[in-house]
Every structure is written in structure tokens, then in C-alpha cells.
């Protein structure tokens, strides 16, 4: 249990910082949907932010994950960090320059031909975020989650402050001081640009805050080690690129495939993106878990009981995300108020689909340890591209008929297929004794609970009844899990003594 406890502690630190930071950033959703209400601007912003992860994957080249894999080898830490950071700096300069050079074609592709400067901001954000990736990985490896948390949270706070400053405070200051510098920051047609500018300031702060990690860099380069890590990282980068197709390309396809005017299509993208944000609770937990689990899994690999540890981690993970599914799906009448543009509420029916899709994705991240440990990273690329193919085919065929609902189901089937393939393949290569029948049962039960709640609230549409029923059903599920997993929870710190 000590290893599980250590993982829980690291996940808590990374999780609290990540969840708190992202939740603060999430608070921008009601603000921005209100500021951009009735306009396609929120959709345009979503298209830009759909583009960033694609380009970021290419620049970072999975070097952070590669660092965790190879830093376990004794005597390689210093030269490994130098070699990877040298590579990362070269990638960043090359690709950032390339994006800026081709900013006009890229802007035209995502319906922003009048604002090519948005792509310049995007390139600079990508560059700064990429250069921060390896120093952040170093902090995680060294077990310094407090510093990690401080930098992350402060960066998000700066992002929120400057977003509010540019979009709300500057226009008021410009009115009261008509001949001042505030006029430069009060252009009504530059709304998305101000959001990107705030993000750029945040990214610059994070980069500067990690300067100590950069100062540890020495101009040393190991060609032999570089070849080895690039062979390892290349399939992961390809898999990451495919993963971004699965995660964000649906917004771009919505804008391209909807048989609507550009303005109306962008607005539909905004509806889908805003509703996608409501699956944030599970998404944040998955991300926080990955930050704590990735270095943990590699450190644990040399232990005799590693497979059993991985199985127990999976059990606690599935239980947690099942409860989170109920907390979001059953209390959707509360969560929907984070979207201040009420015309966007018509897309809320996709939220349970996206929640379950992200549950599949989280399980897949757990399962993916088999190909990372066995160095068979090409398997990750193959699995991800199967998912990407499903995403592209479903979106291409069905978006013209079902709009963003097609995108939600594409995400569901994409991540579901990746999860199943990884489980079957992984058990043949690196067997882990997952209690998969029990875990599937837990997931089926939460689906049944959701449909019970949905059916009863349709018969009697009353908000108080809906919330009371949600609390009753969620509590019943939690008690059921505590009874079934009583022995496991008794071994847990803090809550164990109450069981």
C-alpha cells in the first residue's frame, strides 16, 4: 500500500495544482461565453485552441515522456537532460519560425484569414510551452510537486487576470481616458487576440519561472543516446499527433463540414466546445493522474509486485472516475450555469457521452504502460491511429447530418476502441491482473444510474427533485462501492480507520 499511498500523494499535489489551475481557467468559460454571447468569437477561439495541441505535439516530440523512461538508467541523468533539451530547443526554433512563416495559410484554414496575427501569438505560446515541458518533467522526476504547483497555478492566475484586464478593464479605462494608451487595448474586433495575448503572458511567466532548470543545462550532446531516445520517442510523437486528432480535430472538422455559413458554423463549434468543457472534472483528474502516474509507473517497473500494483491503481482509478461521472452527469442542471450563453444549453445532451469518452481515455492511459515499459512504442502509434481513423470517418460522414452530436459519438467510439485494443494487446505482451469484470460492472452500473435519473426527471421535471434524486443515487453508489471494496478501503490512510 505504501507505493499506492505515494502515488496518491503525488497525484494529489499534481492534481490539486492542475485541477485548481484548470478550474480557475475553467471560470473563464462563463465569462467568455458571456462576453462573446451571440457571436462566433467563442467558436473562433476554440478553433485556435484546437490548433495549438497539434503543433505542440510536433515541437515537444514526446521528449518529456522519453525523459522519464531513460532517466531511470544510472549515470545518464545529466547528459540525458542536456541532450533532450538541446533537441527541444532546436525543434522549437525551427517549428515556431515555420508557423510564423506560414501564418496566413494556417489562418485561412481555420476561418481566421483576417487575423493572421492570432497565429503569430499561437506560435509564440507553443514555443514557450514547449521549452517549459522538459523542465517541468525534471521537477516531476525530482519529486518537487510544490514548486510545480506554484508555477502552474500562478501562470493560470496571470492568464485569468490579463484576460479580464484586456476584455473588460481596458475598454472602461479607454472611455474614461480617451487619449491614453488604453486605446491600444480596447479594439472590439480583436477579442480572441486579447485572450491569446493573456495566454502568451502566462506562458512567458512559466518559462521565466523555470529558469533555474534551464541554468542546469550544459552544452553537451550524446549522439548515441540521442539516436536511442529518438527511436523511442518517434512513435510516441506520432501517437501524440494521432491523439490530438482524436481530442481536438473534431472542432476543425465541424467548421469545415457543416453545411452552414462560416459565421453559423463557428457558432456551432462554440456550442460544442463550451459543452465539452463540462466534462472537465474527469479530464482534469485524468491529466493530474498522468502527471503523478507516469514517473511512478517507470519507477515501479523494477519491483516484483509491479503488475499487482498496476492492477490496484487501475481499480481505484475506475472507481474515482465513475463517481466523478455521476457528480457531473446527474448534477448537470447546476454545471450548465457555467455556460452563460443560454442558447448554448441546447448542446448539453452530448455531455454524458463526452464524460464516458474521457473515462475510456483515462483507462487507456493506465493500460498504455505495457508498451512504454516494453519499449514497443510503435504499438501506441498503431492504436492511436486506429482511433484517429474512427474519429475522421465518423466526423466526415455524419457531421453534415448530426452536427456536433456526431463529434461527441466519434470521441466515444474512438477512445472506447483504443481502450479495448490496448487491453487485449497489452495482456498478451505484459500481463497485468486487472479485475476487468468487476470494473466493467462498476461502469455499467453508473450508466444504469444515469438512465434511471434521466428517465425519472423526464417524467417529473422539477429541479429540486432532480438534485435530491441525484444525491440519493450518488450516495447509494458510493455506499455500494464501499461495501464491495471494504477490505481495500480499510487499508487506505485516513478513511481506513472509519471502516
C-alpha positions as CSV (number, residue, x, y, z in Angstrom):
1,X,0.0,0.0,0.0
2,X,3.0,2.3,0.5
3,X,3.5,2.6,-3.3
4,X,-0.2,3.4,-3.8
5,X,0.0,5.9,-1.0
6,X,3.0,7.6,-2.6
7,X,1.2,7.7,-6.0
8,X,-1.9,9.2,-4.3
9,X,0.2,11.8,-2.6
10,X,2.0,12.8,-5.8
11,X,-1.3,12.8,-7.7
12,X,-2.9,14.9,-5.0
13,X,-0.2,17.6,-5.3
14,X,-0.1,17.5,-9.1
15,X,-3.8,17.0,-9.1
16,X,-4.6,19.9,-6.7
17,X,-2.4,22.2,-8.7
18,X,-3.6,21.0,-12.0
19,X,-7.3,20.8,-11.1
20,X,-7.2,24.1,-9.2
21,X,-5.3,25.8,-12.0
22,X,-7.6,24.4,-14.7
23,X,-10.7,25.1,-12.6
24,X,-9.6,28.7,-12.3
25,X,-9.1,28.7,-16.1
26,X,-12.5,27.0,-16.4
27,X,-14.0,30.0,-14.7
28,X,-13.2,31.9,-17.9
29,X,-15.8,29.8,-19.7
30,X,-18.8,31.6,-18.2
31,X,-17.0,34.9,-18.6
32,X,-16.0,34.4,-22.2
33,X,-19.4,32.8,-23.2
34,X,-21.0,35.9,-21.8
35,X,-18.5,38.4,-23.4
36,X,-18.8,36.6,-26.8
37,X,-22.6,35.8,-26.4
38,X,-24.4,35.7,-29.7
39,X,-21.2,36.0,-31.8
40,X,-19.0,33.4,-33.4
41,X,-16.0,34.6,-31.4
42,X,-16.1,31.8,-28.9
43,X,-16.1,29.3,-31.7
44,X,-13.1,31.1,-33.4
45,X,-11.2,31.0,-30.1
46,X,-12.0,27.2,-29.8
47,X,-10.6,26.7,-33.3
48,X,-7.3,28.4,-32.4
49,X,-7.0,26.3,-29.2
50,X,-7.8,23.2,-31.2
51,X,-4.8,24.0,-33.4
52,X,-2.3,24.6,-30.5
53,X,-2.1,21.0,-29.2
54,X,-1.4,19.6,-32.7
55,X,1.6,21.9,-33.2
56,X,2.7,21.4,-29.6
57,X,3.0,17.6,-30.0
58,X,5.3,18.1,-33.0
59,X,7.5,20.5,-31.2
60,X,7.8,18.7,-27.9
61,X,8.3,15.3,-29.7
62,X,7.3,13.3,-26.6
63,X,10.7,14.2,-25.1
64,X,9.2,14.7,-21.6
65,X,7.9,11.1,-21.6
66,X,11.2,9.9,-23.0
67,X,13.0,11.6,-20.2
68,X,11.0,9.6,-17.6
69,X,11.9,6.3,-19.4
70,X,15.7,6.9,-19.7
71,X,16.4,8.8,-16.5
72,X,16.0,5.5,-14.6
73,X,19.3,4.4,-16.1
74,X,22.1,5.1,-13.7
75,X,24.6,7.8,-14.8
76,X,22.6,9.2,-17.6
77,X,20.5,11.9,-15.9
78,X,22.8,14.9,-16.7
79,X,23.8,14.0,-20.2
80,X,20.2,12.9,-21.0
81,X,18.7,16.2,-19.8
82,X,21.3,18.2,-21.8
83,X,20.7,16.1,-25.0
84,X,17.0,16.3,-24.8
85,X,16.9,20.0,-24.1
86,X,19.3,20.6,-26.9
87,X,16.9,18.8,-29.2
88,X,13.9,20.5,-27.8
89,X,15.4,24.0,-28.4
90,X,16.2,23.1,-32.0
91,X,12.7,21.8,-32.6
92,X,11.2,24.9,-31.0
93,X,13.2,27.4,-33.1
94,X,12.5,25.5,-36.3
95,X,8.8,24.9,-35.9
96,X,7.9,28.2,-34.3
97,X,9.6,30.0,-37.2
98,X,7.8,27.8,-39.7
99,X,4.4,28.5,-38.1
100,X,5.0,32.3,-38.3
101,X,6.2,32.0,-41.9
102,X,3.0,30.2,-42.9
103,X,0.7,32.1,-40.6
104,X,-1.6,33.3,-43.4
105,X,-2.4,29.9,-44.9
106,X,-3.0,28.5,-41.4
107,X,-5.3,31.4,-40.5
108,X,-7.3,30.9,-43.7
109,X,-7.6,27.1,-43.0
110,X,-9.3,27.8,-39.6
111,X,-11.5,30.7,-40.8
112,X,-9.3,33.5,-39.4
113,X,-7.9,34.9,-42.6
114,X,-8.4,38.5,-41.3
115,X,-6.4,37.8,-38.2
116,X,-3.1,36.1,-39.1
117,X,-1.6,37.8,-36.1
118,X,-3.5,35.3,-34.0
119,X,-1.3,32.6,-35.5
120,X,1.8,34.5,-34.6
121,X,0.6,34.7,-30.9
122,X,-0.1,31.0,-31.2
123,X,3.4,30.2,-32.4
124,X,5.0,32.1,-29.5
125,X,2.7,30.3,-27.0
126,X,3.6,26.9,-28.5
127,X,7.3,27.8,-28.3
128,X,7.3,28.9,-24.7
129,X,5.1,25.9,-23.6
130,X,7.4,23.5,-25.5
131,X,10.6,24.9,-23.8
132,X,8.9,24.6,-20.4
133,X,7.9,20.9,-21.0
134,X,11.3,19.3,-20.1
135,X,12.0,21.5,-17.0
136,X,8.5,20.6,-15.8
137,X,9.3,16.9,-16.3
138,X,12.5,17.4,-14.4
139,X,10.6,18.8,-11.4
140,X,8.2,15.9,-11.5
141,X,11.0,13.4,-11.6
142,X,12.8,15.1,-8.7
143,X,9.6,14.9,-6.7
144,X,9.1,18.7,-6.3
145,X,5.4,19.0,-6.8
146,X,5.1,22.2,-4.7
147,X,7.2,24.2,-7.0
148,X,5.4,22.6,-9.9
149,X,2.1,23.6,-8.4
150,X,3.2,27.2,-7.6
151,X,4.3,27.8,-11.2
152,X,1.2,26.2,-12.8
153,X,-1.3,28.0,-10.6
154,X,0.4,31.4,-10.8
155,X,0.5,31.1,-14.6
156,X,-3.2,30.4,-14.7
157,X,-4.0,33.3,-12.4
158,X,-2.0,35.6,-14.6
159,X,-3.9,34.3,-17.6
160,X,-7.2,35.0,-16.0
161,X,-6.2,38.4,-14.8
162,X,-4.9,39.6,-18.1
163,X,-7.9,38.1,-20.0
164,X,-10.3,40.1,-17.7
165,X,-8.0,43.2,-17.9
166,X,-7.9,43.3,-21.7
167,X,-11.6,42.4,-22.3
168,X,-13.3,44.3,-19.5
169,X,-11.0,46.8,-17.8
170,X,-9.2,48.3,-20.8
171,X,-12.5,49.3,-22.6
172,X,-13.7,51.1,-19.5
173,X,-10.3,52.8,-19.0
174,X,-10.3,53.9,-22.7
175,X,-13.7,55.5,-22.2
176,X,-12.6,57.5,-19.1
177,X,-9.2,58.3,-20.6
178,X,-9.9,58.7,-24.4
179,X,-6.4,59.9,-25.3
180,X,-4.4,57.3,-23.3
181,X,-2.5,54.1,-24.0
182,X,-5.6,52.1,-23.1
183,X,-7.0,52.7,-26.6
184,X,-4.4,50.3,-27.9
185,X,-6.1,47.5,-25.8
186,X,-9.7,48.3,-26.5
187,X,-10.3,47.1,-30.1
188,X,-13.7,45.4,-30.2
189,X,-12.7,43.3,-33.2
190,X,-9.6,41.9,-31.5
191,X,-11.4,39.9,-28.8
192,X,-9.8,36.5,-29.4
193,X,-6.4,38.2,-29.9
194,X,-6.6,39.6,-26.3
195,X,-7.3,36.0,-25.0
196,X,-4.2,34.8,-26.8
197,X,-2.2,37.7,-25.6
198,X,-3.1,36.9,-22.0
199,X,-2.1,33.3,-22.6
200,X,1.2,34.4,-24.0
201,X,2.0,36.5,-20.9
202,X,1.1,33.4,-18.8
203,X,3.4,31.1,-20.8
204,X,6.2,33.7,-20.6
205,X,5.9,33.7,-16.8
206,X,6.1,29.9,-16.6
207,X,9.2,29.9,-18.9
208,X,10.9,32.5,-16.7
209,X,10.0,30.7,-13.5
210,X,11.7,27.6,-14.8
211,X,14.9,29.5,-15.5
212,X,16.8,27.6,-12.7
213,X,16.1,24.3,-14.5
214,X,17.4,25.9,-17.7
215,X,20.6,27.1,-16.0
216,X,21.4,23.5,-15.2
217,X,21.7,22.9,-18.9
218,X,25.2,22.3,-20.3
219,X,26.2,22.3,-24.0
220,X,26.8,18.5,-24.0
221,X,25.3,16.2,-26.6
222,X,25.5,12.4,-26.7
223,X,24.9,11.2,-30.3
224,X,24.5,7.6,-29.4
225,X,22.0,8.3,-26.6
226,X,20.2,10.8,-28.9
227,X,19.6,8.1,-31.6
228,X,18.3,5.8,-29.0
229,X,15.9,8.2,-27.4
230,X,14.6,9.5,-30.8
231,X,13.9,5.9,-31.9
232,X,11.9,5.5,-28.7
233,X,10.2,9.0,-28.9
234,X,9.2,9.0,-32.6
235,X,6.3,6.5,-32.3
236,X,5.1,8.4,-29.1
237,X,5.2,11.6,-31.0
238,X,3.2,10.0,-33.9
239,X,0.8,8.6,-31.3
240,X,0.5,12.0,-29.7
241,X,-0.3,13.6,-33.0
242,X,-3.0,11.0,-33.6
243,X,-4.2,11.6,-30.1
244,X,-4.7,15.3,-30.9
245,X,-6.7,14.3,-34.0
246,X,-8.9,12.3,-31.6
247,X,-9.1,15.1,-29.0
248,X,-9.4,18.4,-30.9
249,X,-9.6,17.9,-34.7
250,X,-13.4,17.5,-34.4
251,X,-13.7,21.3,-33.9
252,X,-11.8,21.9,-37.1
253,X,-13.9,19.4,-39.0
254,X,-17.1,20.9,-37.6
255,X,-16.1,24.3,-39.1
256,X,-15.2,22.7,-42.4
257,X,-18.0,20.1,-42.8
258,X,-21.2,21.8,-41.5
259,X,-23.4,22.9,-44.4
260,X,-23.8,26.4,-42.9
261,X,-22.3,29.8,-43.4
262,X,-18.9,30.4,-41.8
263,X,-20.4,32.5,-39.0
264,X,-23.1,29.9,-38.2
265,X,-20.5,27.1,-38.3
266,X,-18.2,28.9,-36.0
267,X,-21.1,29.4,-33.6
268,X,-21.8,25.6,-33.6
269,X,-18.2,25.0,-32.8
270,X,-18.6,27.3,-29.9
271,X,-21.6,25.4,-28.6
272,X,-19.7,22.1,-28.8
273,X,-16.6,23.5,-27.2
274,X,-18.5,25.0,-24.3
275,X,-20.4,21.8,-23.6
276,X,-17.1,19.8,-23.9
277,X,-15.8,21.9,-21.0
278,X,-18.4,20.4,-18.7
279,X,-16.6,17.1,-18.9
280,X,-13.7,18.9,-17.4
281,X,-13.9,17.2,-14.0
282,X,-12.9,13.8,-15.4
283,X,-10.5,15.4,-17.9
284,X,-8.7,17.2,-15.1
285,X,-8.4,14.1,-12.9
286,X,-7.1,12.1,-15.8
287,X,-4.5,14.7,-16.5
288,X,-3.5,15.0,-12.9
289,X,-3.3,11.3,-12.6
290,X,-1.0,11.1,-15.6
291,X,1.4,13.6,-14.1
292,X,1.8,11.6,-11.0
293,X,1.5,8.1,-12.5
294,X,3.9,8.4,-15.5
295,X,7.1,8.7,-13.4
296,X,5.6,6.4,-10.7
297,X,5.0,3.6,-13.2
298,X,8.5,3.7,-14.5
299,X,10.0,3.7,-11.0
300,X,7.7,0.8,-10.0
301,X,8.7,-1.3,-13.1
302,X,11.6,-3.0,-11.4
303,X,9.6,-4.3,-8.4
304,X,8.4,-7.9,-8.3
305,X,4.9,-6.9,-7.5
306,X,4.6,-4.2,-10.2
307,X,1.8,-5.9,-12.1
308,X,-0.3,-6.2,-9.0
309,X,0.4,-2.6,-8.1
310,X,-0.7,-1.5,-11.6
311,X,-3.9,-3.5,-11.3
312,X,-4.8,-1.9,-7.9
313,X,-4.1,1.5,-9.3
314,X,-6.5,0.8,-12.1
315,X,-9.2,-0.3,-9.7
316,X,-9.0,2.9,-7.6
317,X,-8.8,5.0,-10.8
318,X,-12.0,3.5,-12.3
319,X,-13.9,3.8,-9.0
320,X,-12.9,7.5,-8.8
321,X,-13.9,8.4,-12.4
322,X,-17.2,6.5,-12.0
323,X,-18.1,8.7,-9.1
324,X,-17.0,11.8,-11.0
325,X,-19.2,10.8,-13.9
326,X,-22.2,10.7,-11.6
327,X,-21.3,14.1,-10.0
328,X,-21.2,15.8,-13.4
329,X,-23.9,13.9,-15.3
330,X,-26.6,13.8,-12.5
331,X,-26.0,17.5,-11.5
332,X,-25.9,18.9,-15.0
333,X,-28.6,21.4,-14.1
334,X,-26.0,23.1,-11.8
335,X,-23.0,22.7,-14.1
336,X,-24.8,24.1,-17.1
337,X,-24.8,27.6,-15.5
338,X,-21.1,27.8,-16.1
339,X,-22.1,28.4,-19.7
340,X,-23.6,31.9,-19.5
341,X,-24.9,32.0,-23.1
342,X,-28.1,30.1,-22.6
343,X,-28.6,29.5,-26.3
344,X,-25.6,27.1,-25.9
345,X,-27.5,24.8,-23.5
346,X,-29.2,23.0,-26.4
347,X,-25.9,21.1,-26.7
348,X,-26.0,19.7,-23.2
349,X,-27.1,16.3,-24.3
350,X,-23.6,15.5,-25.6
351,X,-22.1,16.0,-22.1
352,X,-22.7,12.4,-20.7
353,X,-21.3,11.0,-24.0
354,X,-18.2,13.0,-23.7
355,X,-17.8,12.2,-20.0
356,X,-17.8,8.5,-20.8
357,X,-15.5,9.0,-23.7
358,X,-13.0,10.7,-21.3
359,X,-13.4,7.8,-18.9
360,X,-12.3,5.5,-21.7
361,X,-9.3,7.7,-22.4
362,X,-8.2,7.7,-18.7
363,X,-8.4,3.9,-18.7
364,X,-6.4,3.8,-21.9
365,X,-3.6,5.9,-20.3
366,X,-3.5,3.4,-17.5
367,X,-3.3,0.5,-19.9
368,X,-0.6,2.1,-22.1
369,X,2.1,1.4,-19.5
370,X,2.7,-2.0,-21.2
371,X,4.1,-0.6,-24.4
372,X,6.1,2.1,-22.7
373,X,7.8,-0.4,-20.4
374,X,8.4,-2.9,-23.2
375,X,9.8,-0.2,-25.5
376,X,7.2,-1.1,-28.1
377,X,6.1,2.4,-28.5
378,X,5.1,1.7,-32.1
379,X,2.1,-0.1,-30.6
380,X,0.9,3.1,-29.1
381,X,1.1,4.8,-32.5
382,X,-0.9,2.0,-34.2
383,X,-3.6,2.1,-31.5
384,X,-3.9,5.8,-31.6
385,X,-4.1,5.9,-35.4
386,X,-6.9,3.3,-35.3
387,X,-8.7,5.8,-33.0
388,X,-7.8,8.7,-35.3
389,X,-9.3,6.8,-38.3
390,X,-12.5,6.3,-36.4
391,X,-12.6,10.0,-35.4
392,X,-12.1,11.2,-39.0
393,X,-14.5,8.7,-40.6
394,X,-17.4,9.3,-38.2
395,X,-16.9,13.1,-38.3
396,X,-16.6,13.3,-42.0
397,X,-19.7,11.2,-42.8
398,X,-22.1,12.3,-40.0
399,X,-21.3,16.0,-39.2
400,X,-23.4,17.3,-42.1
401,X,-26.4,15.4,-40.7
402,X,-25.9,15.5,-36.9
403,X,-23.6,18.4,-36.3
404,X,-21.6,18.3,-33.0
405,X,-23.5,15.2,-31.8
406,X,-21.6,13.2,-34.4
407,X,-18.4,14.6,-33.0
408,X,-19.3,13.5,-29.5
409,X,-20.1,9.9,-30.6
410,X,-16.9,9.9,-32.7
411,X,-15.0,10.7,-29.5
412,X,-16.8,8.0,-27.6
413,X,-16.1,5.2,-30.2
414,X,-12.6,6.4,-30.7
415,X,-11.5,6.2,-27.1
416,X,-13.6,3.1,-26.5
417,X,-11.8,1.2,-29.3
418,X,-8.4,2.4,-28.2
419,X,-9.1,1.2,-24.6
420,X,-10.3,-2.3,-25.8
421,X,-7.4,-2.8,-28.3
422,X,-4.8,-1.7,-25.7
423,X,-6.2,-4.1,-23.1
424,X,-6.3,-7.1,-25.4
425,X,-2.9,-6.5,-26.9
426,X,-1.3,-5.5,-23.7
427,X,-2.4,-8.6,-21.8
428,X,-0.5,-10.7,-24.4
429,X,2.7,-8.8,-24.0
430,X,2.8,-7.7,-20.4
431,X,0.1,-9.3,-18.3
432,X,-1.4,-7.3,-15.5
433,X,-4.1,-9.0,-13.3
434,X,-6.8,-6.3,-13.8
435,X,-10.1,-7.1,-12.2
436,X,-11.7,-6.2,-15.5
437,X,-15.1,-7.9,-15.0
438,X,-15.7,-6.1,-11.8
439,X,-14.5,-2.8,-13.3
440,X,-16.8,-3.2,-16.3
441,X,-19.7,-3.9,-13.9
442,X,-18.9,-0.7,-12.0
443,X,-19.1,1.3,-15.2
444,X,-22.3,-0.4,-16.4
445,X,-23.9,0.4,-13.0
446,X,-23.2,4.1,-13.4
447,X,-24.7,4.1,-16.9
448,X,-27.9,2.5,-15.5
449,X,-28.0,5.0,-12.7
450,X,-27.7,7.8,-15.2
451,X,-30.6,6.5,-17.3
452,X,-32.7,5.9,-14.1
453,X,-32.2,9.6,-13.1
454,X,-32.7,10.8,-16.7
455,X,-36.0,8.8,-17.1
456,X,-37.5,9.8,-13.7
457,X,-36.6,13.5,-14.2
458,X,-38.3,13.5,-17.6
459,X,-41.5,12.2,-16.0
460,X,-41.3,14.9,-13.4
461,X,-39.2,17.8,-14.5
462,X,-38.6,19.5,-11.1
463,X,-35.1,20.9,-10.3
464,X,-35.4,20.1,-6.5
465,X,-36.5,16.6,-7.3
466,X,-33.6,16.2,-9.8
467,X,-31.0,17.3,-7.3
468,X,-32.4,15.2,-4.5
469,X,-32.6,12.1,-6.7
470,X,-29.0,12.7,-7.9
471,X,-27.8,12.9,-4.3
472,X,-29.6,9.8,-3.4
473,X,-28.3,7.8,-6.3
474,X,-24.7,9.0,-6.0
475,X,-24.7,8.2,-2.3
476,X,-26.2,4.8,-2.9
477,X,-23.4,4.1,-5.5
478,X,-20.7,5.3,-3.1
479,X,-22.1,3.0,-0.3
480,X,-22.3,0.1,-2.7
481,X,-18.6,0.6,-3.7
482,X,-17.5,0.9,0.0
483,X,-19.2,-2.4,0.8
484,X,-17.8,-4.3,-2.2
485,X,-14.3,-2.9,-1.7
486,X,-14.4,-2.7,2.0
487,X,-11.1,-4.6,2.5
488,X,-9.3,-2.4,0.0
489,X,-10.5,0.8,1.6
490,X,-9.7,-0.4,5.1
491,X,-6.1,-0.4,4.0
492,X,-6.2,3.2,2.8
493,X,-4.8,6.0,5.0
494,X,-7.3,8.4,6.8
495,X,-10.6,6.7,5.7
496,X,-9.5,3.2,6.6
497,X,-9.9,3.7,10.3
498,X,-13.6,4.6,9.8
499,X,-14.3,1.3,8.0
